[in-house]
Structure formats: structure tokens, C-alpha cells
């Protein structure tokens, strides 16, 4: 499970993403493209097919955020996977990726126990989707 989630994080940090639901929102595109918008389909884009493992994880986390946003945010922060999206959405002015769990919990305004519970739930959802057992 850790290898899959770390691969997903590296995949996102390389600027890759999947086209979700007819196109990402303007804010998502701005974040993904570091402040630049590209409306054309002139090739060279960083969008990947939905059938890659990392793309499937990203779609799962995107869908998770609709029903359990804290769970999705915890997973993104824990693996530094699109964590700047969390920072922007939550209005954090200064966020440094790679902080420890306690720092993340404090930023999110939850206890360390709640943070760890939401992380376990998120990992469990991903594991179930991929037919993996989560220890």
C-alpha cells in the first residue's frame, strides 16, 4: 500500500493528473499549471489516461473529497500528494510539505488521533478498491 501511495505522490509531483469530469475547474488548472492556464489541446499536456494505477488513485481521492474531505486532505498531506491544493482550499498562507503528523493535525484543527483515524480510513478505502489488505 505504501508503495502505491508513494508512487501516486511522485506521479503528482511530476505534474501529472487526470482529466476529471469533463475538465478540471479553473482553480485546479491554475494550481496544476503553477499559475498558467492552457485552454488548447495542442499536445504536450500533462494529463494521463485514467487507467494508470496512479491515475486511478487520484480519481479515488478526488471522489473521496466529495464525501469525506478531511479524509482526502489527510491522505494528500501525509504523502505530500497535491498538498498545495489542500493549502489553497483551506486558505493557508504558508505551508511547507513534508511536516509530521502532529503538525498536519494542528493545521487541520483536529487531534492527532482523529488525523490518524482519517488516514487509516483513507488508506482502507484505497486498499479495498485495489483488493489489497490493509494491516
N, CA, C and O atoms as a GROMACS GRO file, in nm:
protein
  540
    1UNK      N    1   0.083  -0.120   0.000
    1UNK     CA    2   0.000   0.000   0.000
    1UNK      C    3   0.087   0.126   0.000
    1UNK      O    4   0.062   0.219  -0.076
    2UNK      N    5   0.189   0.128   0.084
    2UNK     CA    6   0.276   0.246   0.089
    2UNK      C    7   0.342   0.272  -0.046
    2UNK      O    8   0.353   0.387  -0.089
    3UNK      N    9   0.385   0.166  -0.113
    3UNK     CA   10   0.450   0.184  -0.244
    3UNK      C   11   0.354   0.245  -0.345
    3UNK      O   12   0.393   0.332  -0.423
    4UNK      N   13   0.230   0.201  -0.344
    4UNK     CA   14   0.131   0.257  -0.435
    4UNK      C   15   0.107   0.405  -0.407
    4UNK      O   16   0.105   0.487  -0.500
    5UNK      N   17   0.090   0.440  -0.279
    5UNK     CA   18   0.063   0.579  -0.244
    5UNK      C   19   0.185   0.669  -0.267
    5UNK      O   20   0.170   0.785  -0.304
    6UNK      N   21   0.303   0.616  -0.245
    6UNK     CA   22   0.424   0.694  -0.273
    6UNK      C   23   0.442   0.714  -0.423
    6UNK      O   24   0.487   0.820  -0.467
    7UNK      N   25   0.407   0.614  -0.500
    7UNK     CA   26   0.412   0.626  -0.646
    7UNK      C   27   0.313   0.731  -0.695
    7UNK      O   28   0.344   0.810  -0.784
    8UNK      N   29   0.193   0.731  -0.636
    8UNK     CA   30   0.091   0.832  -0.667
    8UNK      C   31   0.144   0.972  -0.636
    8UNK      O   32   0.125   1.064  -0.715
    9UNK      N   33   0.209   0.987  -0.521
    9UNK     CA   34   0.263   1.118  -0.482
    9UNK      C   35   0.372   1.164  -0.579
    9UNK      O   36   0.374   1.280  -0.619
   10UNK      N   37   0.461   1.073  -0.618
   10UNK     CA   38   0.566   1.109  -0.715
   10UNK      C   39   0.505   1.145  -0.850
   10UNK      O   40   0.550   1.238  -0.916
   11UNK      N   41   0.402   1.071  -0.889
   11UNK     CA   42   0.332   1.095  -1.014
   11UNK      C   43   0.272   1.236  -1.016
   11UNK      O   44   0.285   1.308  -1.115
   12UNK      N   45   0.208   1.275  -0.906
   12UNK     CA   46   0.151   1.409  -0.896
   12UNK      C   47   0.259   1.516  -0.894
   12UNK      O   48   0.244   1.622  -0.956
   13UNK      N   49   0.368   1.490  -0.822
   13UNK     CA   50   0.474   1.591  -0.812
   13UNK      C   51   0.544   1.612  -0.946
   13UNK      O   52   0.608   1.715  -0.968
   14UNK      N   53   0.532   1.513  -1.035
   14UNK     CA   54   0.589   1.527  -1.169
   14UNK      C   55   0.495   1.607  -1.260
   14UNK      O   56   0.523   1.625  -1.378
   15UNK      N   57   0.383   1.655  -1.203
   15UNK     CA   58   0.292   1.740  -1.278
   15UNK      C   59   0.184   1.665  -1.354
   15UNK      O   60   0.113   1.723  -1.435
   16UNK      N   61   0.172   1.537  -1.326
   16UNK     CA   62   0.071   1.459  -1.396
   16UNK      C   63  -0.062   1.465  -1.322
   16UNK      O   64  -0.066   1.486  -1.201
   17UNK      N   65  -0.168   1.447  -1.397
   17UNK     CA   66  -0.302   1.442  -1.340
   17UNK      C   67  -0.392   1.374  -1.441
   17UNK      O   68  -0.349   1.339  -1.550
   18UNK      N   69  -0.517   1.356  -1.405
   18UNK     CA   70  -0.614   1.300  -1.498
   18UNK      C   71  -0.723   1.404  -1.520
   18UNK      O   72  -0.750   1.486  -1.433
   19UNK      N   73  -0.783   1.400  -1.636
   19UNK     CA   74  -0.895   1.488  -1.668
   19UNK      C   75  -1.016   1.433  -1.594
   19UNK      O   76  -1.057   1.320  -1.620
   20UNK      N   77  -1.073   1.510  -1.505
   20UNK     CA   78  -1.184   1.464  -1.422
   20UNK      C   79  -1.314   1.531  -1.462
   20UNK      O   80  -1.322   1.654  -1.471
   21UNK      N   81  -1.414   1.450  -1.487
   21UNK     CA   82  -1.550   1.501  -1.507
   21UNK      C   83  -1.563   1.612  -1.608
   21UNK      O   84  -1.624   1.715  -1.579
   22UNK      N   85  -1.509   1.594  -1.727
   22UNK     CA   86  -1.528   1.695  -1.831
   22UNK      C   87  -1.435   1.813  -1.816
   22UNK      O   88  -1.457   1.917  -1.878
   23UNK      N   89  -1.332   1.800  -1.738
   23UNK     CA   90  -1.235   1.908  -1.725
   23UNK      C   91  -1.226   1.957  -1.584
   23UNK      O   92  -1.324   1.963  -1.511
   24UNK      N   93  -1.107   1.992  -1.548
   24UNK     CA   94  -1.083   2.041  -1.413
   24UNK      C   95  -1.134   2.184  -1.401
   24UNK      O   96  -1.149   2.255  -1.501
   25UNK      N   97  -1.160   2.226  -1.279
   25UNK     CA   98  -1.204   2.363  -1.256
   25UNK      C   99  -1.091   2.459  -1.286
   25UNK      O  100  -0.974   2.420  -1.298
   26UNK      N  101  -1.127   2.585  -1.299
   26UNK     CA  102  -1.025   2.688  -1.326
   26UNK      C  103  -0.920   2.690  -1.215
   26UNK      O  104  -0.800   2.699  -1.243
   27UNK      N  105  -0.963   2.681  -1.091
   27UNK     CA  106  -0.869   2.683  -0.979
   27UNK      C  107  -0.776   2.562  -0.986
   27UNK      O  108  -0.655   2.576  -0.966
   28UNK      N  109  -0.832   2.444  -1.014
   28UNK     CA  110  -0.750   2.323  -1.023
   28UNK      C  111  -0.648   2.336  -1.135
   28UNK      O  112  -0.532   2.297  -1.120
   29UNK      N  113  -0.690   2.391  -1.247
   29UNK     CA  114  -0.596   2.410  -1.358
   29UNK      C  115  -0.486   2.510  -1.322
   29UNK      O  116  -0.370   2.488  -1.356
   30UNK      N  117  -0.522   2.617  -1.253
   30UNK     CA  118  -0.422   2.714  -1.210
   30UNK      C  119  -0.320   2.650  -1.118
   30UNK      O  120  -0.199   2.672  -1.132
   31UNK      N  121  -0.368   2.571  -1.023
   31UNK     CA  122  -0.277   2.506  -0.929
   31UNK      C  123  -0.190   2.404  -1.002
   31UNK      O  124  -0.068   2.402  -0.983
   32UNK      N  125  -0.253   2.320  -1.085
   32UNK     CA  126  -0.178   2.218  -1.158
   32UNK      C  127  -0.072   2.277  -1.248
   32UNK      O  128   0.036   2.220  -1.264
   33UNK      N  129  -0.102   2.393  -1.309
   33UNK     CA  130  -0.010   2.453  -1.405
   33UNK      C  131   0.071   2.568  -1.346
   33UNK      O  132   0.127   2.649  -1.420
   34UNK      N  133   0.076   2.575  -1.214
   34UNK     CA  134   0.156   2.675  -1.144
   34UNK      C  135   0.126   2.818  -1.190
   34UNK      O  136   0.216   2.897  -1.217
   35UNK      N  137  -0.005   2.847  -1.198
   35UNK     CA  138  -0.047   2.983  -1.227
   35UNK      C  139  -0.072   3.016  -1.373
   35UNK      O  140  -0.112   3.128  -1.404
   36UNK      N  141  -0.051   2.921  -1.463
   36UNK     CA  142  -0.074   2.946  -1.604
   36UNK      C  143  -0.191   2.861  -1.652
   36UNK      O  144  -0.205   2.745  -1.614
   37UNK      N  145  -0.274   2.920  -1.737
   37UNK     CA  146  -0.387   2.846  -1.794
   37UNK      C  147  -0.356   2.810  -1.938
   37UNK      O  148  -0.304   2.892  -2.013
   38UNK      N  149  -0.390   2.687  -1.975
   38UNK     CA  150  -0.374   2.641  -2.112
   38UNK      C  151  -0.507   2.581  -2.155
   38UNK      O  152  -0.544   2.473  -2.108
   39UNK      N  153  -0.578   2.649  -2.243
   39UNK     CA  154  -0.710   2.603  -2.284
   39UNK      C  155  -0.704   2.513  -2.407
   39UNK      O  156  -0.800   2.441  -2.434
   40UNK      N  157  -0.597   2.516  -2.479
   40UNK     CA  158  -0.588   2.437  -2.601
   40UNK      C  159  -0.556   2.292  -2.573
   40UNK      O  160  -0.516   2.256  -2.462
   41UNK      N  161  -0.574   2.210  -2.675
   41UNK     CA  162  -0.537   2.070  -2.662
   41UNK      C  163  -0.421   2.043  -2.755
   41UNK      O  164  -0.414   1.936  -2.817
   42UNK      N  165  -0.333   2.136  -2.764
   42UNK     CA  166  -0.222   2.130  -2.859
   42UNK      C  167  -0.112   2.034  -2.822
   42UNK      O  168   0.003   2.057  -2.858
   43UNK      N  169  -0.143   1.929  -2.752
   43UNK     CA  170  -0.042   1.829  -2.719
   43UNK      C  171   0.050   1.876  -2.609
   43UNK      O  172   0.044   1.992  -2.567
   44UNK      N  173   0.133   1.788  -2.564
   44UNK     CA  174   0.229   1.821  -2.462
   44UNK      C  175   0.168   1.839  -2.325
   44UNK      O  176   0.237   1.880  -2.231
   45UNK      N  177   0.039   1.809  -2.312
   45UNK     CA  178  -0.027   1.825  -2.183
   45UNK      C  179   0.020   1.721  -2.084
   45UNK      O  180   0.083   1.621  -2.121
   46UNK      N  181  -0.010   1.745  -1.958
   46UNK     CA  182   0.034   1.652  -1.854
   46UNK      C  183  -0.078   1.559  -1.810
   46UNK      O  184  -0.064   1.491  -1.708
   47UNK      N  185  -0.188   1.555  -1.884
   47UNK     CA  186  -0.297   1.467  -1.847
   47UNK      C  187  -0.267   1.325  -1.891
   47UNK      O  188  -0.217   1.302  -2.001
   48UNK      N  189  -0.297   1.232  -1.806
   48UNK     CA  190  -0.266   1.092  -1.829
   48UNK      C  191  -0.395   1.013  -1.846
   48UNK      O  192  -0.502   1.059  -1.805
   49UNK      N  193  -0.386   0.894  -1.905
   49UNK     CA  194  -0.504   0.808  -1.912
   49UNK      C  195  -0.552   0.771  -1.772
   49UNK      O  196  -0.473   0.764  -1.678
   50UNK      N  197  -0.681   0.747  -1.760
   50UNK     CA  198  -0.740   0.714  -1.631
   50UNK      C  199  -0.702   0.574  -1.583
   50UNK      O  200  -0.722   0.542  -1.466
   51UNK      N  201  -0.648   0.490  -1.671
   51UNK     CA  202  -0.623   0.352  -1.633
   51UNK      C  203  -0.487   0.326  -1.572
   51UNK      O  204  -0.454   0.210  -1.543
   52UNK      N  205  -0.405   0.428  -1.550
   52UNK     CA  206  -0.281   0.405  -1.477
   52UNK      C  207  -0.316   0.387  -1.329
   52UNK      O  208  -0.418   0.439  -1.283
   53UNK      N  209  -0.234   0.315  -1.257
   53UNK     CA  210  -0.260   0.296  -1.114
   53UNK      C  211  -0.266   0.430  -1.041
   53UNK      O  212  -0.355   0.454  -0.960
   54UNK      N  213  -0.170   0.516  -1.072
   54UNK     CA  214  -0.166   0.646  -1.006
   54UNK      C  215  -0.288   0.729  -1.041
   54UNK      O  216  -0.344   0.798  -0.956
   55UNK      N  217  -0.330   0.723  -1.168
   55UNK     CA  218  -0.450   0.794  -1.211
   55UNK      C  219  -0.574   0.743  -1.140
   55UNK      O  220  -0.662   0.820  -1.104
   56UNK      N  221  -0.580   0.612  -1.122
   56UNK     CA  222  -0.694   0.554  -1.050
   56UNK      C  223  -0.696   0.600  -0.905
   56UNK      O  224  -0.802   0.629  -0.850
   57UNK      N  225  -0.578   0.608  -0.841
   57UNK     CA  226  -0.572   0.656  -0.703
   57UNK      C  227  -0.618   0.801  -0.699
   57UNK      O  228  -0.696   0.838  -0.610
   58UNK      N  229  -0.572   0.884  -0.792
   58UNK     CA  230  -0.610   1.025  -0.792
   58UNK      C  231  -0.762   1.039  -0.807
   58UNK      O  232  -0.823   1.122  -0.739
   59UNK      N  233  -0.822   0.961  -0.894
   59UNK     CA  234  -0.967   0.966  -0.911
   59UNK      C  235  -1.037   0.924  -0.781
   59UNK      O  236  -1.136   0.986  -0.742
   60UNK      N  237  -0.986   0.820  -0.715
   60UNK     CA  238  -1.044   0.776  -0.588
   60UNK      C  239  -1.036   0.886  -0.482
   60UNK      O  240  -1.133   0.910  -0.410
   61UNK      N  241  -0.922   0.953  -0.474
   61UNK     CA  242  -0.905   1.060  -0.375
   61UNK      C  243  -0.994   1.178  -0.411
   61UNK      O  244  -1.052   1.241  -0.322
   62UNK      N  245  -1.004   1.209  -0.537
   62UNK     CA  246  -1.094   1.317  -0.583
   62UNK      C  247  -1.238   1.287  -0.543
   62UNK      O  248  -1.308   1.374  -0.491
   63UNK      N  249  -1.282   1.163  -0.567
   63UNK     CA  250  -1.418   1.123  -0.529
   63UNK      C  251  -1.434   1.120  -0.377
   63UNK      O  252  -1.540   1.156  -0.326
   64UNK      N  253  -1.332   1.077  -0.306
   64UNK     CA  254  -1.334   1.073  -0.160
   64UNK      C  255  -1.356   1.214  -0.104
   64UNK      O  256  -1.427   1.232  -0.006
   65UNK      N  257  -1.294   1.312  -0.168
   65UNK     CA  258  -1.304   1.450  -0.120
   65UNK      C  259  -1.447   1.503  -0.126
   65UNK      O  260  -1.482   1.595  -0.052
   66UNK      N  261  -1.529   1.447  -0.211
   66UNK     CA  262  -1.669   1.490  -0.221
   66UNK      C  263  -1.750   1.450  -0.100
   66UNK      O  264  -1.838   1.524  -0.056
   67UNK      N  265  -1.721   1.332  -0.044
   67UNK     CA  266  -1.799   1.282   0.069
   67UNK      C  267  -1.726   1.290   0.202
   67UNK      O  268  -1.789   1.299   0.307
   68UNK      N  269  -1.594   1.286   0.197
   68UNK     CA  270  -1.513   1.290   0.319
   68UNK      C  271  -1.391   1.377   0.296
   68UNK      O  272  -1.280   1.325   0.284
   69UNK      N  273  -1.409   1.509   0.288
   69UNK     CA  274  -1.297   1.597   0.254
   69UNK      C  275  -1.179   1.590   0.351
   69UNK      O  276  -1.064   1.599   0.309
   70UNK      N  277  -1.206   1.574   0.480
   70UNK     CA  278  -1.096   1.565   0.576
   70UNK      C  279  -1.011   1.441   0.548
   70UNK      O  280  -0.888   1.446   0.554
   71UNK      N  281  -1.076   1.331   0.518
   71UNK     CA  282  -1.005   1.207   0.487
   71UNK      C  283  -0.913   1.226   0.366
   71UNK      O  284  -0.798   1.185   0.368
   72UNK      N  285  -0.964   1.288   0.262
   72UNK     CA  286  -0.885   1.312   0.142
   72UNK      C  287  -0.770   1.408   0.171
   72UNK      O  288  -0.658   1.388   0.125
   73UNK      N  289  -0.798   1.513   0.247
   73UNK     CA  290  -0.693   1.610   0.281
   73UNK      C  291  -0.581   1.546   0.363
   73UNK      O  292  -0.463   1.572   0.339
   74UNK      N  293  -0.619   1.463   0.458
   74UNK     CA  294  -0.518   1.394   0.540
   74UNK      C  295  -0.429   1.308   0.452
   74UNK      O  296  -0.307   1.308   0.468
   75UNK      N  297  -0.488   1.234   0.360
   75UNK     CA  298  -0.409   1.147   0.271
   75UNK      C  299  -0.315   1.231   0.185
   75UNK      O  300  -0.198   1.195   0.169
   76UNK      N  301  -0.364   1.342   0.130
   76UNK     CA  302  -0.278   1.428   0.048
   76UNK      C  303  -0.162   1.486   0.130
   76UNK      O  304  -0.049   1.490   0.083
   77UNK      N  305  -0.191   1.531   0.252
   77UNK     CA  306  -0.084   1.588   0.335
   77UNK      C  307   0.016   1.482   0.378
   77UNK      O  308   0.136   1.506   0.375
   78UNK      N  309  -0.033   1.366   0.416
   78UNK     CA  310   0.056   1.259   0.463
   78UNK      C  311   0.156   1.217   0.357
   78UNK      O  312   0.272   1.191   0.388
   79UNK      N  313   0.112   1.212   0.232
   79UNK     CA  314   0.200   1.167   0.124
   79UNK      C  315   0.254   1.281   0.038
   79UNK      O  316   0.318   1.257  -0.064
   80UNK      N  317   0.228   1.405   0.079
   80UNK     CA  318   0.269   1.523   0.001
   80UNK      C  319   0.225   1.507  -0.144
   80UNK      O  320   0.302   1.529  -0.237
   81UNK      N  321   0.100   1.468  -0.161
   81UNK     CA  322   0.044   1.441  -0.294
   81UNK      C  323  -0.065   1.544  -0.324
   81UNK      O  324  -0.180   1.527  -0.285
   82UNK      N  325  -0.028   1.648  -0.392
   82UNK     CA  326  -0.126   1.754  -0.420
   82UNK      C  327  -0.159   1.833  -0.294
   82UNK      O  328  -0.268   1.889  -0.283
   83UNK      N  329  -0.065   1.838  -0.202
   83UNK     CA  330  -0.091   1.905  -0.074
   83UNK      C  331  -0.110   2.056  -0.090
   83UNK      O  332  -0.173   2.120  -0.006
   84UNK      N  333  -0.056   2.114  -0.198
   84UNK     CA  334  -0.076   2.258  -0.219
   84UNK      C  335  -0.223   2.288  -0.248
   84UNK      O  336  -0.271   2.397  -0.217
   85UNK      N  337  -0.294   2.191  -0.307
   85UNK     CA  338  -0.438   2.208  -0.328
   85UNK      C  339  -0.510   2.222  -0.194
   85UNK      O  340  -0.601   2.304  -0.178
   86UNK      N  341  -0.467   2.142  -0.098
   86UNK     CA  342  -0.526   2.147   0.036
   86UNK      C  343  -0.497   2.284   0.098
   86UNK      O  344  -0.586   2.347   0.156
   87UNK      N  345  -0.373   2.327   0.086
   87UNK     CA  346  -0.333   2.456   0.144
   87UNK      C  347  -0.414   2.572   0.083
   87UNK      O  348  -0.461   2.660   0.155
   88UNK      N  349  -0.430   2.570  -0.048
   88UNK     CA  350  -0.507   2.676  -0.114
   88UNK      C  351  -0.653   2.670  -0.072
   88UNK      O  352  -0.712   2.772  -0.036
   89UNK      N  353  -0.711   2.550  -0.075
   89UNK     CA  354  -0.853   2.535  -0.039
   89UNK      C  355  -0.881   2.576   0.105
   89UNK      O  356  -0.988   2.629   0.134
   90UNK      N  357  -0.786   2.553   0.194
   90UNK     CA  358  -0.804   2.587   0.334
   90UNK      C  359  -0.753   2.727   0.369
   90UNK      O  360  -0.765   2.770   0.484
   91UNK      N  361  -0.698   2.795   0.272
   91UNK     CA  362  -0.654   2.933   0.293
   91UNK      C  363  -0.526   2.947   0.375
   91UNK      O  364  -0.503   3.051   0.437
   92UNK      N  365  -0.443   2.845   0.374
   92UNK     CA  366  -0.316   2.854   0.447
   92UNK      C  367  -0.220   2.940   0.366
   92UNK      O  368  -0.196   2.913   0.248
   93UNK      N  369  -0.166   3.041   0.428
   93UNK     CA  370  -0.076   3.132   0.359
   93UNK      C  371   0.062   3.070   0.338
   93UNK      O  372   0.122   3.085   0.232
   94UNK      N  373   0.110   3.001   0.438
   94UNK     CA  374   0.243   2.941   0.430
   94UNK      C  375   0.232   2.794   0.471
   94UNK      O  376   0.198   2.763   0.585
   95UNK      N  377   0.261   2.707   0.378
   95UNK     CA  378   0.260   2.565   0.408
   95UNK      C  379   0.384   2.501   0.348
   95UNK      O  380   0.416   2.524   0.231
   96UNK      N  381   0.453   2.423   0.428
   96UNK     CA  382   0.570   2.351   0.382
   96UNK      C  383   0.538   2.202   0.381
   96UNK      O  384   0.510   2.145   0.487
   97UNK      N  385   0.543   2.138   0.264
   97UNK     CA  386   0.515   1.994   0.258
   97UNK      C  387   0.614   1.913   0.341
   97UNK      O  388   0.726   1.958   0.369
   98UNK      N  389   0.572   1.794   0.380
   98UNK     CA  390   0.661   1.702   0.450
   98UNK      C  391   0.664   1.719   0.600
   98UNK      O  392   0.756   1.669   0.666
   99UNK      N  393   0.567   1.787   0.657
   99UNK     CA  394   0.564   1.803   0.802
   99UNK      C  395   0.520   1.673   0.868
   99UNK      O  396   0.474   1.581   0.801
  100UNK      N  397   0.535   1.666   0.998
  100UNK     CA  398   0.497   1.544   1.069
  100UNK      C  399   0.345   1.541   1.093
  100UNK      O  400   0.275   1.639   1.069
  101UNK      N  401   0.297   1.427   1.140
  101UNK     CA  402   0.153   1.409   1.159
  101UNK      C  403   0.094   1.507   1.257
  101UNK      O  404  -0.016   1.557   1.235
  102UNK      N  405   0.164   1.536   1.366
  102UNK     CA  406   0.112   1.630   1.465
  102UNK      C  407   0.096   1.770   1.404
  102UNK      O  408  -0.005   1.837   1.428
  103UNK      N  409   0.193   1.814   1.327
  103UNK     CA  410   0.184   1.945   1.261
  103UNK      C  411   0.067   1.949   1.165
  103UNK      O  412  -0.006   2.048   1.159
  104UNK      N  413   0.048   1.843   1.090
  104UNK     CA  414  -0.065   1.836   0.998
  104UNK      C  415  -0.197   1.839   1.074
  104UNK      O  416  -0.290   1.910   1.035
  105UNK      N  417  -0.206   1.763   1.181
  105UNK     CA  418  -0.328   1.761   1.262
  105UNK      C  419  -0.361   1.900   1.314
  105UNK      O  420  -0.476   1.944   1.308
  106UNK      N  421  -0.261   1.970   1.364
  106UNK     CA  422  -0.282   2.105   1.416
  106UNK      C  423  -0.328   2.200   1.306
  106UNK      O  424  -0.418   2.281   1.328
  107UNK      N  425  -0.267   2.190   1.189
  107UNK     CA  426  -0.309   2.273   1.076
  107UNK      C  427  -0.454   2.248   1.038
  107UNK      O  428  -0.528   2.341   1.005
  108UNK      N  429  -0.495   2.121   1.043
  108UNK     CA  430  -0.632   2.084   1.007
  108UNK      C  431  -0.732   2.111   1.119
  108UNK      O  432  -0.853   2.106   1.098
  109UNK      N  433  -0.680   2.140   1.239
  109UNK     CA  434  -0.768   2.168   1.352
  109UNK      C  435  -0.831   2.044   1.412
  109UNK      O  436  -0.942   2.050   1.466
  110UNK      N  437  -0.761   1.931   1.404
  110UNK     CA  438  -0.810   1.807   1.461
  110UNK      C  439  -0.703   1.748   1.553
  110UNK      O  440  -0.587   1.789   1.550
  111UNK      N  441  -0.744   1.653   1.634
  111UNK     CA  442  -0.647   1.586   1.721
  111UNK      C  443  -0.561   1.491   1.639
  111UNK      O  444  -0.596   1.454   1.527
  112UNK      N  445  -0.449   1.453   1.697
  112UNK     CA  446  -0.360   1.356   1.632
  112UNK      C  447  -0.434   1.224   1.613
  112UNK      O  448  -0.416   1.156   1.511
  113UNK      N  449  -0.514   1.187   1.709
  113UNK     CA  450  -0.591   1.062   1.698
  113UNK      C  451  -0.689   1.067   1.581
  113UNK      O  452  -0.700   0.970   1.506
  114UNK      N  453  -0.759   1.180   1.566
  114UNK     CA  454  -0.851   1.195   1.453
  114UNK      C  455  -0.775   1.192   1.321
  114UNK      O  456  -0.819   1.128   1.226
  115UNK      N  457  -0.661   1.259   1.315
  115UNK     CA  458  -0.578   1.258   1.195
  115UNK      C  459  -0.542   1.115   1.157
  115UNK      O  460  -0.559   1.074   1.041
  116UNK      N  461  -0.494   1.039   1.253
  116UNK     CA  462  -0.454   0.900   1.226
  116UNK      C  463  -0.573   0.812   1.188
  116UNK      O  464  -0.560   0.722   1.105
  117UNK      N  465  -0.688   0.838   1.248
  117UNK     CA  466  -0.809   0.762   1.214
  117UNK      C  467  -0.849   0.791   1.070
  117UNK      O  468  -0.879   0.698   0.995
  118UNK      N  469  -0.852   0.918   1.030
  118UNK     CA  470  -0.889   0.954   0.893
  118UNK      C  471  -0.787   0.900   0.792
  118UNK      O  472  -0.825   0.860   0.682
  119UNK      N  473  -0.660   0.898   0.830
  119UNK     CA  474  -0.558   0.840   0.743
  119UNK      C  475  -0.583   0.691   0.723
  119UNK      O  476  -0.575   0.641   0.611
  120UNK      N  477  -0.612   0.621   0.831
  120UNK     CA  478  -0.639   0.476   0.822
  120UNK      C  479  -0.764   0.450   0.736
  120UNK      O  480  -0.768   0.355   0.658
  121UNK      N  481  -0.866   0.534   0.752
  121UNK     CA  482  -0.987   0.518   0.672
  121UNK      C  483  -0.958   0.540   0.523
  121UNK      O  484  -1.006   0.465   0.438
  122UNK      N  485  -0.880   0.644   0.492
  122UNK     CA  486  -0.847   0.673   0.353
  122UNK      C  487  -0.765   0.560   0.293
  122UNK      O  488  -0.792   0.515   0.181
  123UNK      N  489  -0.666   0.513   0.366
  123UNK     CA  490  -0.584   0.402   0.317
  123UNK      C  491  -0.669   0.277   0.299
  123UNK      O  492  -0.650   0.201   0.204
  124UNK      N  493  -0.763   0.256   0.390
  124UNK     CA  494  -0.852   0.141   0.380
  124UNK      C  495  -0.939   0.146   0.256
  124UNK      O  496  -0.962   0.044   0.191
  125UNK      N  497  -0.988   0.265   0.222
  125UNK     CA  498  -1.069   0.283   0.101
  125UNK      C  499  -0.988   0.250  -0.024
  125UNK      O  500  -1.035   0.181  -0.114
  126UNK      N  501  -0.866   0.300  -0.028
  126UNK     CA  502  -0.779   0.275  -0.144
  126UNK      C  503  -0.747   0.125  -0.151
  126UNK      O  504  -0.753   0.065  -0.258
  127UNK      N  505  -0.713   0.067  -0.037
  127UNK     CA  506  -0.681  -0.076  -0.033
  127UNK      C  507  -0.798  -0.160  -0.081
  127UNK      O  508  -0.780  -0.254  -0.158
  128UNK      N  509  -0.917  -0.128  -0.036
  128UNK     CA  510  -1.036  -0.204  -0.076
  128UNK      C  511  -1.059  -0.193  -0.226
  128UNK      O  512  -1.095  -0.291  -0.291
  129UNK      N  513  -1.038  -0.076  -0.280
  129UNK     CA  514  -1.060  -0.055  -0.424
  129UNK      C  515  -0.963  -0.137  -0.508
  129UNK      O  516  -0.997  -0.183  -0.617
  130UNK      N  517  -0.842  -0.155  -0.457
  130UNK     CA  518  -0.739  -0.230  -0.530
  130UNK      C  519  -0.731  -0.375  -0.484
  130UNK      O  520  -0.645  -0.450  -0.532
  131UNK      N  521  -0.819  -0.417  -0.394
  131UNK     CA  522  -0.819  -0.555  -0.348
  131UNK      C  523  -0.698  -0.591  -0.264
  131UNK      O  524  -0.654  -0.706  -0.262
  132UNK      N  525  -0.645  -0.492  -0.194
  132UNK     CA  526  -0.527  -0.514  -0.107
  132UNK      C  527  -0.576  -0.524   0.037
  132UNK      O  528  -0.681  -0.472   0.073
  133UNK      N  529  -0.496  -0.592   0.117
  133UNK     CA  530  -0.530  -0.594   0.260
  133UNK      C  531  -0.449  -0.485   0.329
  133UNK      O  532  -0.330  -0.469   0.305
  134UNK      N  533  -0.515  -0.412   0.414
  134UNK     CA  534  -0.450  -0.305   0.490
  134UNK      C  535  -0.428  -0.356   0.630
  134UNK      O  536  -0.522  -0.392   0.700
  135UNK      N  537  -0.301  -0.359   0.671
  135UNK     CA  538  -0.268  -0.411   0.805
  135UNK      C  539  -0.323  -0.325   0.913
  135UNK      O  540  -0.304  -0.354   1.031
   0.00000   0.00000   0.00000
